[in-house]
């Protein structure tokens, strides 16, 4: 894995990751609150498929400078600078959890540069018609995201209060940590090493306008979602599927927020077929 620091046009820095080999570039858009390293459990299969992963810590995480007020669209412009620095013109996007809406935002903003989008447990835009955004969400998530609705000062106070976030993982979720996806714990455990800024800005971005329209995406989209998910309820997947003309939704009746990752490798086959 090649790791570098990229100086952006506005003076901020992004910590960038690049596997450096493979003919088909794929951007990994990480979840909250994780570092941005590409998904280690998928690298072996990706090599067989000829996929080259690149990614970056979103602003506020790891080695990337915070950018208060960032949106899906503004982060897409950061993505464009990363891709340009690596000599990458067109690429696919894969996003997990909150990273899923950043992947969709990248496709909506950068248009033809993004060839296909695969998401796992993606979040739909807040405040849209036809979606009870908090419906079915676990109490810890509702409390945290309602604090984000109060603005940065309220959200910062919430994170400083010591209140614990309980993800209420299912048995299927917990079983994932005994296998290759235990990797997720390693990027999550270090996600807050630089402070709470990445998480705060992520959560605020989820409840504010994206700055782009996912319904305008012309690239093919595959949405994977577990029906038992209460961190990001599957109703978000339904809304995205109904409002993104190129989207296909695959639901998994027994899976939740972590266990849906068991289907990520199959998603790569779908992705490869469209590149």
Residue frames as qw, qx, qy, qz and C-alpha x, y, z in Angstrom:
[[0.000, 0.888, 0.460, 0.000, 0.00, 0.00, 0.00],
 [0.392, 0.276, -0.013, 0.878, 1.36, 3.40, -1.00],
 [0.240, -0.834, -0.454, 0.202, 0.47, 6.19, 1.47],
 [0.395, 0.243, 0.072, 0.883, 1.15, 9.82, 0.64],
 [0.037, -0.664, -0.404, 0.629, 0.13, 13.31, 1.71],
 [0.325, 0.520, 0.501, 0.611, -1.57, 15.41, -0.97],
 [0.083, -0.385, -0.205, 0.896, -1.57, 19.21, -0.69],
 [0.293, 0.684, 0.660, 0.101, -4.87, 20.52, -2.05],
 [0.285, 0.569, 0.232, 0.735, -5.40, 23.78, -3.90],
 [0.335, -0.832, -0.142, -0.418, -6.87, 25.44, -0.79],
 [0.032, 0.655, -0.594, 0.466, -3.90, 24.50, 1.40],
 [0.817, -0.317, 0.331, -0.350, -5.47, 21.54, 3.16],
 [0.093, 0.425, -0.894, -0.108, -3.82, 18.10, 3.21],
 [0.912, -0.028, -0.020, -0.409, -5.35, 14.71, 2.46],
 [0.379, -0.408, 0.830, 0.032, -3.82, 11.40, 3.50],
 [0.728, 0.400, -0.280, -0.481, -4.04, 9.24, 0.37],
 [0.639, -0.209, 0.741, 0.010, -3.88, 5.45, -0.11],
 [0.652, 0.550, -0.319, -0.414, -3.18, 3.62, -3.38],
 [0.898, -0.131, 0.415, 0.062, -2.60, -0.07, -4.03],
 [0.054, -0.720, 0.489, 0.490, -0.79, 1.07, -7.18],
 [0.033, -0.178, 0.889, 0.420, -1.55, -1.88, -9.44],
 [0.347, 0.497, 0.781, -0.147, -4.53, -3.05, -11.47],
 [0.193, 0.207, 0.502, 0.817, -5.98, -1.62, -14.66],
 [0.258, -0.642, -0.540, -0.479, -9.37, -0.61, -13.25],
 [0.119, 0.201, -0.475, 0.848, -9.28, 2.11, -10.55],
 [0.465, -0.612, -0.605, -0.206, -11.83, 1.94, -7.72],
 [0.045, -0.489, 0.351, -0.797, -12.28, 4.60, -5.04],
 [0.468, -0.380, -0.769, 0.213, -13.08, 3.30, -1.53],
 [0.217, -0.568, 0.033, -0.793, -15.33, 5.67, 0.44],
 [0.340, -0.016, -0.843, 0.418, -15.07, 4.74, 4.11],
 [0.433, -0.669, -0.572, -0.197, -17.66, 4.70, 6.88],
 [0.171, -0.707, 0.235, -0.645, -17.99, 6.66, 10.12],
 [0.019, -0.952, 0.290, 0.099, -15.78, 6.94, 12.14],
 [0.931, 0.001, 0.237, 0.279, -13.11, 5.04, 10.17],
 [0.216, -0.583, 0.476, 0.622, -9.81, 5.69, 8.51],
 [0.629, 0.590, -0.085, -0.499, -9.83, 5.60, 4.72],
 [0.180, -0.404, 0.859, 0.257, -7.55, 2.63, 4.01],
 [0.617, 0.150, -0.528, -0.564, -8.92, 0.41, 1.20],
 [0.847, -0.266, 0.197, -0.416, -10.81, -2.72, 2.36],
 [0.108, -0.521, 0.846, 0.032, -8.20, -5.34, 3.15],
 [0.624, 0.080, 0.751, -0.198, -10.70, -8.27, 3.01],
 [0.696, 0.645, 0.244, -0.202, -11.36, -7.47, -0.67],
 [0.032, 0.795, -0.489, -0.357, -7.79, -6.97, -1.86],
 [0.417, -0.193, 0.858, 0.230, -7.05, -10.58, -2.83],
 [0.509, 0.547, 0.664, 0.025, -10.14, -10.88, -5.03],
 [0.224, 0.918, 0.013, -0.325, -9.56, -7.38, -6.37],
 [0.196, -0.594, 0.656, 0.422, -6.13, -8.42, -7.60],
 [0.438, 0.157, 0.857, 0.222, -7.67, -11.30, -9.55],
 [0.349, 0.774, 0.525, -0.053, -10.22, -8.90, -11.05],
 [0.502, 0.338, 0.178, 0.776, -7.60, -6.31, -11.96],
 [0.197, -0.911, -0.290, -0.217, -8.96, -3.64, -9.60],
 [0.450, 0.213, -0.315, 0.808, -6.71, -0.87, -8.29],
 [0.355, -0.794, -0.485, 0.092, -7.95, 0.67, -5.06],
 [0.294, 0.271, -0.203, 0.894, -7.31, 4.26, -4.09],
 [0.397, -0.759, -0.511, -0.067, -8.79, 6.26, -1.25],
 [0.209, 0.437, -0.321, 0.814, -8.19, 8.96, 1.32],
 [0.212, -0.420, -0.684, 0.557, -9.05, 9.80, 4.92],
 [0.004, 0.814, 0.436, 0.383, -12.03, 12.16, 4.70],
 [0.117, 0.593, -0.244, 0.759, -11.24, 15.61, 6.12],
 [0.542, -0.584, 0.257, -0.548, -10.89, 15.42, 9.90],
 [0.976, -0.184, 0.108, -0.037, -9.84, 11.77, 9.96],
 [0.892, 0.018, 0.119, 0.436, -6.31, 10.39, 10.20],
 [0.492, -0.245, 0.166, 0.819, -3.85, 12.58, 8.34],
 [0.168, 0.555, 0.508, 0.637, -6.43, 14.74, 6.56],
 [0.041, 0.027, -0.240, 0.969, -7.05, 18.37, 7.54],
 [0.168, 0.552, 0.733, -0.359, -10.56, 19.05, 8.93],
 [0.011, -0.167, -0.415, -0.894, -12.97, 20.90, 6.66],
 [0.182, 0.396, 0.674, -0.597, -15.97, 22.06, 8.71],
 [0.477, 0.554, 0.113, -0.673, -19.10, 22.35, 6.60],
 [0.031, 0.267, -0.832, -0.485, -17.98, 19.79, 4.02],
 [0.759, 0.256, 0.209, -0.561, -20.67, 18.16, 1.92],
 [0.828, 0.165, 0.516, 0.146, -20.91, 15.24, -0.48],
 [0.571, 0.796, 0.109, 0.168, -20.27, 17.65, -3.35],
 [0.041, -0.918, 0.389, -0.068, -17.30, 19.45, -1.78],
 [0.649, -0.408, 0.638, 0.075, -15.70, 16.13, -0.88],
 [0.808, 0.447, 0.360, 0.132, -16.18, 15.04, -4.49],
 [0.349, 0.908, -0.185, 0.138, -13.98, 17.96, -5.53],
 [0.411, -0.674, 0.614, -0.021, -11.33, 16.67, -3.08],
 [0.831, 0.067, 0.550, 0.052, -11.73, 13.27, -4.74],
 [0.657, 0.745, 0.074, 0.089, -11.13, 14.79, -8.16],
 [0.049, 0.881, -0.461, 0.097, -7.83, 16.26, -6.97],
 [0.641, -0.388, 0.662, -0.021, -6.78, 12.90, -5.52],
 [0.832, 0.359, 0.417, 0.070, -7.60, 11.09, -8.76],
 [0.451, 0.878, -0.129, 0.091, -5.76, 13.74, -10.79],
 [0.238, -0.792, 0.560, -0.053, -2.68, 13.41, -8.58],
 [0.670, -0.189, 0.717, 0.033, -2.61, 9.66, -9.23],
 [0.102, 0.304, -0.681, -0.658, -3.08, 10.04, -12.98],
 [0.192, 0.332, 0.922, -0.047, -6.55, 8.48, -12.81],
 [0.209, -0.081, -0.334, -0.916, -9.21, 9.79, -15.20],
 [0.711, -0.228, -0.256, -0.613, -12.25, 7.51, -14.85],
 [0.106, 0.185, -0.899, 0.383, -12.96, 5.15, -11.98],
 [0.546, -0.476, -0.633, -0.273, -15.62, 3.27, -10.03],
 [0.199, -0.476, 0.438, -0.736, -16.73, 4.06, -6.47],
 [0.621, -0.305, -0.722, 0.011, -17.49, 1.73, -3.57],
 [0.143, -0.475, 0.336, -0.800, -18.90, 3.16, -0.35],
 [0.463, -0.290, -0.821, 0.166, -19.83, 1.61, 2.98],
 [0.258, -0.649, -0.566, 0.438, -22.40, 3.08, 5.39],
 [0.029, 0.884, 0.109, -0.453, -21.97, 6.88, 5.44],
 [0.252, -0.420, 0.594, 0.638, -19.29, 6.42, 2.81],
 [0.372, 0.408, 0.794, 0.254, -22.04, 5.21, 0.52],
 [0.195, 0.909, 0.345, -0.131, -23.60, 8.64, 0.26],
 [0.168, -0.763, 0.369, 0.504, -20.17, 10.14, -0.38],
 [0.393, -0.035, 0.794, 0.462, -19.73, 7.59, -3.20],
 [0.292, 0.692, 0.649, 0.124, -23.09, 8.60, -4.64],
 [0.025, -0.935, -0.068, 0.348, -22.21, 12.26, -4.18],
 [0.339, -0.472, 0.570, 0.581, -18.98, 11.69, -6.07],
 [0.352, 0.281, 0.791, 0.414, -20.88, 10.19, -8.99],
 [0.149, 0.853, 0.497, -0.053, -23.49, 12.96, -8.98],
 [0.134, -0.897, 0.104, 0.407, -20.84, 15.69, -8.89],
 [0.246, -0.524, 0.641, 0.504, -18.10, 14.27, -11.13],
 [0.718, 0.476, -0.013, -0.507, -20.54, 12.78, -13.63],
 [0.870, 0.414, -0.247, -0.102, -18.78, 10.81, -16.38],
 [0.146, 0.625, -0.722, 0.259, -15.60, 10.35, -14.36],
 [0.452, -0.181, 0.780, -0.394, -17.43, 7.78, -12.19],
 [0.355, 0.155, -0.775, -0.500, -18.25, 4.66, -14.20],
 [0.653, -0.345, -0.638, -0.217, -20.19, 2.64, -11.62],
 [0.247, -0.500, 0.466, -0.687, -21.17, 2.83, -7.93],
 [0.652, -0.231, -0.722, 0.013, -21.48, 0.01, -5.40],
 [0.246, -0.530, 0.374, -0.720, -22.80, 0.87, -1.93],
 [0.521, -0.227, -0.808, 0.157, -23.33, -1.15, 1.23],
 [0.333, -0.658, -0.576, 0.353, -25.85, 0.24, 3.75],
 [0.245, 0.269, 0.120, 0.924, -25.84, 3.72, 2.20],
 [0.010, -0.539, -0.516, 0.666, -27.60, 6.68, 3.81],
 [0.241, 0.684, 0.539, 0.427, -30.25, 8.62, 1.87],
 [0.121, 0.379, -0.068, 0.915, -30.41, 12.44, 1.91],
 [0.092, -0.369, -0.690, 0.615, -32.06, 14.00, 4.94],
 [0.217, 0.471, 0.260, -0.814, -35.42, 15.74, 4.74],
 [0.158, 0.084, -0.698, -0.693, -36.49, 14.27, 1.42],
 [0.707, 0.019, 0.046, -0.706, -40.12, 13.52, 0.59],
 [0.885, 0.109, -0.357, -0.278, -41.22, 9.93, 0.98],
 [0.675, 0.126, -0.625, 0.370, -38.74, 8.87, 3.67],
 [0.608, -0.778, 0.001, -0.158, -39.10, 8.79, 7.45],
 [0.443, 0.678, -0.520, 0.273, -35.37, 9.35, 7.82],
 [0.179, -0.460, 0.724, -0.483, -35.13, 8.32, 11.49],
 [0.868, -0.079, 0.027, -0.490, -37.73, 5.56, 11.17],
 [0.987, 0.023, -0.153, 0.038, -36.41, 2.21, 12.44],
 [0.428, 0.601, -0.471, 0.482, -33.09, 3.73, 13.53],
 [0.666, -0.323, -0.569, 0.359, -31.63, 2.60, 16.86],
 [0.301, -0.917, -0.252, 0.075, -31.87, 5.10, 19.76],
 [0.562, -0.509, 0.171, 0.629, -28.14, 5.90, 19.91],
 [0.392, 0.222, 0.500, 0.740, -28.14, 6.83, 16.25],
 [0.046, -0.821, -0.474, -0.316, -31.21, 9.03, 16.58],
 [0.448, -0.832, -0.119, 0.305, -29.68, 10.87, 19.55],
 [0.553, -0.308, 0.315, 0.707, -26.35, 11.41, 17.78],
 [0.281, 0.336, 0.545, 0.715, -27.83, 12.60, 14.51],
 [0.150, -0.878, -0.430, -0.150, -30.42, 14.84, 16.17],
 [0.473, -0.700, 0.030, 0.535, -27.48, 16.51, 17.91],
 [0.428, -0.002, 0.471, 0.771, -25.97, 17.08, 14.46],
 [0.079, 0.712, 0.568, 0.405, -29.23, 18.75, 13.42],
 [0.334, -0.876, -0.248, 0.245, -28.62, 21.27, 16.19],
 [0.315, 0.909, -0.218, 0.162, -25.46, 22.49, 14.46],
 [0.638, 0.402, -0.527, 0.391, -21.76, 22.21, 15.12],
 [0.134, -0.492, 0.530, -0.678, -21.77, 23.60, 18.67],
 [0.813, -0.214, 0.212, -0.499, -24.51, 21.20, 19.79],
 [0.943, 0.209, -0.260, 0.002, -22.85, 18.25, 18.10],
 [0.402, 0.504, -0.574, 0.506, -19.47, 19.07, 19.63],
 [0.413, -0.421, 0.477, -0.651, -21.08, 19.25, 23.08],
 [0.940, -0.038, 0.000, -0.338, -22.76, 15.92, 22.48],
 [0.832, 0.316, -0.401, 0.216, -19.47, 14.24, 21.59],
 [0.193, 0.495, -0.555, 0.640, -17.71, 15.85, 24.56],
 [0.640, -0.448, 0.138, -0.608, -20.40, 14.70, 26.99],
 [0.143, -0.336, 0.916, -0.165, -19.08, 11.14, 27.20],
 [0.794, 0.168, 0.264, -0.521, -22.37, 9.64, 26.06],
 [0.368, -0.224, 0.865, 0.255, -21.83, 6.15, 24.68],
 [0.602, 0.324, -0.355, -0.638, -22.98, 5.10, 21.22],
 [0.572, -0.078, 0.805, -0.141, -24.49, 1.60, 21.30],
 [0.313, 0.296, -0.621, -0.655, -24.59, 0.06, 17.79],
 [0.758, 0.035, 0.456, -0.465, -26.65, -2.90, 19.06],
 [0.268, 0.410, -0.788, -0.373, -24.83, -5.31, 16.76],
 [0.915, -0.008, -0.034, -0.403, -26.74, -8.46, 15.86],
 [0.810, -0.292, 0.495, 0.114, -25.30, -11.95, 16.23],
 [0.778, 0.504, 0.246, 0.283, -24.62, -11.94, 12.48],
 [0.165, 0.936, -0.196, 0.241, -22.74, -8.66, 12.84],
 [0.513, -0.711, 0.476, -0.069, -20.61, -9.93, 15.71],
 [0.906, 0.032, 0.389, 0.161, -19.75, -13.10, 13.80],
 [0.595, 0.770, -0.019, 0.230, -18.16, -10.96, 11.09],
 [0.127, -0.886, 0.410, -0.173, -15.50, -9.81, 13.54],
 [0.776, -0.340, 0.529, 0.053, -14.24, -13.39, 13.83],
 [0.795, 0.363, 0.382, 0.302, -13.31, -13.45, 10.14],
 [0.533, 0.253, 0.194, 0.783, -11.57, -11.27, 7.57],
 [0.046, -0.766, -0.256, -0.588, -13.83, -8.31, 8.31],
 [0.615, -0.636, -0.245, 0.398, -12.26, -8.01, 11.76],
 [0.466, 0.188, 0.144, 0.852, -10.19, -5.54, 9.72],
 [0.118, -0.751, -0.342, -0.553, -13.06, -3.10, 10.14],
 [0.614, -0.741, -0.225, 0.154, -12.35, -2.90, 13.85],
 [0.653, -0.196, 0.055, 0.729, -8.79, -1.80, 13.15],
 [0.203, 0.372, 0.265, 0.866, -9.79, 1.19, 10.99],
 [0.381, -0.756, -0.376, -0.378, -12.67, 2.07, 13.33],
 [0.691, -0.579, -0.248, 0.355, -10.54, 1.95, 16.48],
 [0.496, -0.205, 0.094, 0.839, -8.11, 4.49, 15.00],
 [0.185, 0.667, 0.508, 0.513, -10.73, 6.65, 13.33],
 [0.267, -0.933, -0.193, -0.147, -10.87, 9.11, 16.23],
 [0.749, -0.218, -0.101, 0.617, -7.12, 9.27, 16.90],
 [0.302, 0.279, 0.116, 0.904, -6.95, 12.76, 15.36],
 [0.177, 0.141, 0.367, -0.902, -9.94, 13.92, 17.43],
 [0.391, 0.448, 0.758, -0.267, -13.73, 13.90, 16.90],
 [0.187, 0.516, -0.174, -0.818, -13.65, 16.25, 13.91],
 [0.161, 0.092, -0.827, -0.531, -14.19, 13.65, 11.21],
 [0.065, -0.411, -0.903, 0.104, -17.17, 12.09, 12.99],
 [0.084, 0.606, 0.369, -0.700, -18.69, 15.48, 13.78],
 [0.215, 0.452, -0.358, -0.788, -18.39, 16.68, 10.19],
 [0.110, -0.079, -0.934, -0.331, -19.67, 13.36, 8.84],
 [0.002, -0.507, -0.819, 0.269, -22.79, 13.42, 11.00],
 [0.148, 0.619, 0.148, -0.757, -23.52, 17.06, 10.20],
 [0.156, 0.297, -0.624, -0.706, -23.12, 16.32, 6.49],
 [0.022, -0.229, -0.964, -0.137, -25.69, 13.51, 6.71],
 [0.018, 0.687, 0.669, -0.284, -28.41, 15.88, 7.93],
 [0.085, 0.699, -0.067, -0.707, -27.63, 18.82, 5.62],
 [0.735, 0.631, 0.035, -0.245, -28.08, 19.16, 1.85],
 [0.863, -0.039, 0.330, 0.379, -25.61, 17.12, -0.20],
 [0.022, -0.707, 0.311, 0.635, -24.92, 19.91, -2.70],
 [0.201, 0.241, -0.785, -0.533, -25.74, 17.48, -5.50],
 [0.777, 0.065, 0.116, -0.616, -28.63, 15.28, -6.63],
 [0.402, -0.221, 0.884, 0.083, -28.19, 11.48, -6.50],
 [0.652, 0.504, 0.519, -0.227, -31.10, 11.24, -8.91],
 [0.416, 0.829, -0.231, -0.296, -28.91, 12.80, -11.61],
 [0.400, -0.467, 0.759, 0.215, -26.40, 9.92, -11.58],
 [0.732, 0.458, -0.271, -0.426, -26.10, 8.27, -14.98],
 [0.223, 0.406, -0.884, 0.055, -23.63, 5.53, -14.00],
 [0.734, -0.261, -0.586, -0.221, -25.04, 2.13, -12.95],
 [0.266, -0.505, 0.540, -0.619, -25.59, 1.77, -9.18],
 [0.675, -0.203, -0.708, -0.050, -25.88, -1.36, -7.05],
 [0.359, -0.553, 0.350, -0.665, -27.26, -0.82, -3.54],
 [0.595, -0.096, -0.789, 0.119, -26.72, -3.64, -1.01],
 [0.324, -0.454, 0.308, -0.771, -28.65, -3.42, 2.26],
 [0.226, -0.103, -0.940, 0.232, -29.52, -5.71, 5.18],
 [0.408, -0.570, -0.466, -0.540, -33.16, -5.77, 6.24],
 [0.664, -0.563, -0.431, 0.237, -32.14, -6.09, 9.92],
 [0.438, 0.204, -0.136, 0.865, -30.05, -2.90, 9.79],
 [0.253, -0.864, -0.430, 0.062, -31.05, -0.36, 12.45],
 [0.423, -0.451, 0.085, 0.781, -27.95, 1.83, 12.12],
 [0.228, 0.285, -0.357, -0.860, -28.99, 2.76, 8.57],
 [0.628, 0.258, 0.641, -0.358, -32.46, 1.22, 8.08],
 [0.411, 0.129, 0.760, 0.486, -33.16, -0.45, 4.74],
 [0.265, 0.838, 0.452, -0.152, -35.82, 2.18, 4.01],
 [0.081, -0.783, 0.305, 0.536, -32.87, 4.39, 3.01],
 [0.295, -0.157, 0.814, 0.474, -31.95, 1.83, 0.37],
 [0.319, 0.591, 0.739, 0.057, -35.53, 1.72, -0.88],
 [0.127, 0.903, 0.146, -0.383, -35.64, 5.51, -1.21],
 [0.149, -0.608, 0.549, 0.554, -32.35, 5.61, -3.12],
 [0.334, 0.101, 0.873, 0.340, -33.47, 2.81, -5.43],
 [0.262, 0.723, 0.637, -0.051, -36.73, 4.62, -6.16],
 [0.079, 0.955, 0.061, -0.280, -35.07, 7.96, -6.87],
 [0.163, -0.604, 0.626, 0.466, -31.90, 6.96, -8.72],
 [0.783, 0.418, -0.077, -0.454, -32.98, 5.80, -12.20],
 [0.588, 0.491, -0.643, -0.030, -29.89, 3.62, -12.75],
 [0.243, -0.443, 0.746, -0.433, -30.02, 1.89, -9.34],
 [0.743, -0.122, -0.627, -0.198, -30.62, -1.75, -8.46],
 [0.432, -0.546, 0.485, -0.529, -31.37, -2.67, -4.82],
 [0.684, 0.011, -0.730, 0.004, -30.44, -6.06, -3.36],
 [0.531, -0.577, 0.282, -0.553, -31.87, -6.75, 0.09],
 [0.482, 0.154, -0.842, 0.188, -30.64, -9.43, 2.47],
 [0.621, -0.571, -0.328, -0.425, -33.29, -10.57, 4.94],
 [0.831, -0.437, -0.272, 0.212, -30.95, -11.90, 7.64],
 [0.616, 0.144, -0.133, 0.763, -28.25, -9.25, 7.47],
 [0.240, -0.908, -0.244, 0.243, -27.61, -6.04, 9.37],
 [0.124, 0.972, -0.158, -0.119, -25.11, -3.19, 9.20],
 [0.247, -0.644, 0.700, 0.186, -21.89, -5.21, 9.47],
 [0.634, 0.028, 0.770, 0.065, -22.98, -8.57, 8.11],
 [0.620, 0.742, 0.164, -0.198, -24.02, -6.98, 4.80],
 [0.030, 0.787, -0.565, -0.247, -20.27, -6.74, 4.11],
 [0.618, -0.106, 0.774, 0.086, -20.32, -10.50, 3.50],
 [0.640, 0.607, 0.471, 0.038, -21.82, -9.66, 0.10],
 [0.022, 0.873, -0.232, -0.428, -19.17, -7.10, -0.86],
 [0.344, -0.323, 0.767, 0.436, -17.04, -9.62, -2.78],
 [0.419, 0.479, 0.752, 0.174, -20.02, -10.56, -4.96],
 [0.170, 0.920, 0.197, -0.295, -20.60, -6.86, -5.49],
 [0.209, -0.635, 0.512, 0.539, -17.10, -6.63, -6.97],
 [0.407, 0.161, 0.818, 0.374, -18.13, -9.10, -9.69],
 [0.258, 0.827, 0.498, -0.044, -21.04, -6.81, -10.57],
 [0.088, -0.892, 0.138, 0.422, -18.67, -3.84, -10.57],
 [0.381, -0.355, 0.680, 0.516, -16.04, -5.54, -12.72],
 [0.428, 0.423, 0.757, 0.254, -18.66, -6.45, -15.33],
 [0.186, 0.918, 0.349, -0.034, -19.49, -2.76, -15.76],
 [0.242, -0.810, 0.288, 0.450, -15.97, -1.40, -16.16]]
